[in-house]
Amino acid sequence: MGHEEIPLSLDELRQLSLWTADCAEQALALFEAAAPGDRRARDAIEATREFGAGGKRTKAIRTAAWAALKAAGELDAGGLHGRERKAAGAAARAAVGAAGSAYLHPFAAATQVKHIVAAAQYAAYAQELATGDPAAADAVIRWAVERVPPTVREVLARYPDGAPGRSRLGELHRQLEAELRRPSTS
């Protein structure tokens, strides 16, 4: 089953990528504290930011995203305990989400919404896991919504509602998506 193609410019993708890189960076310190010297999450954010600033959308972005995902998987598999490990893994996934934003497809599919919200969603989740306080996630979502470019809101409005699931991550996705779909007050 095909999906209707929606208009999506390279400039819009770049603006989205810059915002998602900023969102992912909100949790980067959690990853770096848990994995000192491991640049994989930072490299994914930097590759995303380079694209957003006018660079080419190359395989390097995908490669950096896969490396950050591998880092998250390694954190899931062992070494660190409890909140620190889980928060660091979520922070790495925020970097993966940022890199994925460069590959938002111009198809009107609910599954594409994750490319718009994943970086902020995982950064919020990482902060909540690190502190044990849902208010920390709310603060990241507020931060992201306050800084979202109008273009990102316009792009999201072209897509159907996302399909976030029933987990805590799904709740954060719904909260973020609802805020981004709400008309801007500025």
C-alpha positions in Angstrom: 0.0 0.0 0.0 1.5 3.3 -1.1 1.3 6.6 0.8 0.5 10.0 -0.6 3.7 12.0 -1.2 3.9 15.3 0.7 6.0 18.3 -0.1 9.3 18.3 1.8 12.2 20.5 0.9 15.9 20.1 1.6 15.8 23.3 3.6 13.0 22.0 5.8 15.0 18.8 6.4 18.0 20.9 7.4 16.0 23.0 9.9 14.5 19.8 11.3 18.0 18.3 11.6 19.4 21.3 13.4 16.6 21.3 15.9 16.8 17.5 16.5 20.6 17.8 17.0 20.0 20.5 19.7 17.3 18.2 21.3 19.7 15.2 21.4 22.4 17.3 22.9 20.2 17.9 25.9 21.0 14.3 27.0 24.5 13.9 25.5 26.3 14.5 28.9 24.5 11.5 30.3 25.9 9.3 27.6 29.4 10.8 27.9 29.5 10.4 31.7 28.6 6.8 31.4 30.9 6.1 28.5 33.9 8.4 28.8 35.8 8.7 25.5 33.1 7.1 23.5 32.3 9.6 20.7 29.6 7.7 18.9 26.6 9.6 20.2 28.4 13.0 19.8 29.5 12.0 16.3 25.9 11.2 15.3 24.8 14.6 16.6 27.7 16.4 14.8 27.0 14.6 11.5 23.3 15.7 11.8 24.3 19.3 12.6 26.7 19.3 9.7 23.9 18.3 7.3 21.6 20.9 8.9 24.2 23.6 8.4 24.3 22.9 4.6 26.4 19.8 4.3 25.4 16.9 2.0 23.2 14.1 3.2 25.7 11.3 3.0 26.2 7.8 4.2 28.3 9.3 7.0 25.1 10.3 8.8 23.6 6.8 8.6 27.0 5.3 9.7 27.1 7.6 12.7 23.5 6.7 13.6 24.2 3.0 13.4 27.3 3.5 15.6 25.3 5.4 18.2 22.7 2.7 18.2 25.4 0.1 18.7 26.6 2.1 21.7 23.1 2.2 23.1 22.9 -1.6 22.7 26.2 -2.1 24.4 25.0 -0.1 27.4 21.8 -2.2 27.5 23.9 -5.4 27.5 26.0 -4.7 30.5 28.6 -2.8 32.5 26.7 0.0 34.1 23.9 -0.5 36.5 20.4 1.0 37.0 19.5 4.5 36.1 22.9 5.6 34.8 23.0 2.8 32.2 19.4 3.2 31.1 19.7 7.0 30.9 23.0 6.7 28.9 21.3 4.3 26.5 18.4 6.6 26.0 20.8 9.5 25.4 22.5 7.5 22.7 19.1 6.8 21.1 18.4 10.5 21.2 21.5 10.9 19.0 20.2 8.2 16.7 16.9 10.0 16.5 18.6 13.2 15.5 20.5 11.5 12.7 17.3 9.8 11.6 15.7 13.2 11.1 17.8 13.8 8.0 16.0 10.8 6.5 12.4 11.9 7.0 10.6 10.5 4.0 8.0 12.6 2.1 5.3 10.0 2.5 2.2 10.7 4.5 2.7 7.8 6.9 2.3 7.9 10.7 5.6 6.0 11.1 7.5 9.0 9.7 6.6 11.1 12.8 9.2 9.3 14.8 11.9 11.0 12.6 10.5 14.3 13.8 10.1 13.6 17.5 12.5 10.8 18.4 15.5 13.0 19.4 13.5 15.1 21.9 11.5 12.1 23.0 14.6 10.1 23.9 16.4 13.1 25.4 13.4 13.6 27.7 13.3 10.0 28.6 17.0 10.0 29.4 16.7 12.9 31.8 13.7 11.2 33.5 15.7 8.0 33.8 18.7 9.8 35.2 16.8 11.6 37.9 13.9 9.3 38.5 11.6 12.3 38.1 9.0 12.7 35.3 9.3 16.5 35.7 12.8 16.2 34.2 11.2 14.8 31.0 8.6 17.5 31.0 11.4 20.1 31.2 13.2 18.7 28.2 9.9 18.7 26.2 9.2 22.3 27.2 12.7 23.2 26.2 12.3 21.5 22.8 8.9 23.0 22.1 10.1 26.5 23.1 12.9 26.2 20.5 11.2 24.4 17.7 11.4 26.4 14.4 8.0 27.2 12.9 9.1 25.1 9.8 9.3 22.0 11.9 5.7 22.6 13.1 4.6 23.1 9.5 6.3 19.9 8.4 4.7 17.8 11.2 1.3 19.2 10.3 1.6 17.5 6.9 1.9 14.1 8.5 -0.9 12.0 10.1 -0.7 11.5 13.8 2.1 9.2 14.9 1.7 5.7 16.3 3.8 5.8 19.5 2.7 2.7 21.5 1.8 2.4 25.1 5.1 2.6 26.9 6.5 5.6 28.8 8.3 6.4 25.6 5.0 6.4 23.8 3.5 8.8 26.4 6.5 11.1 25.9 6.0 10.8 22.1 2.3 11.7 22.4 3.0 14.6 24.7 5.7 16.1 22.4 3.7 15.5 19.3 0.6 17.2 20.8 2.6 20.2 21.9 4.2 20.5 18.4 0.8 20.3 16.7 -0.7 23.0 19.0 -0.6 26.4 17.3 2.4 28.4 18.3 1.8 31.3 20.7 4.7 33.3 19.5 
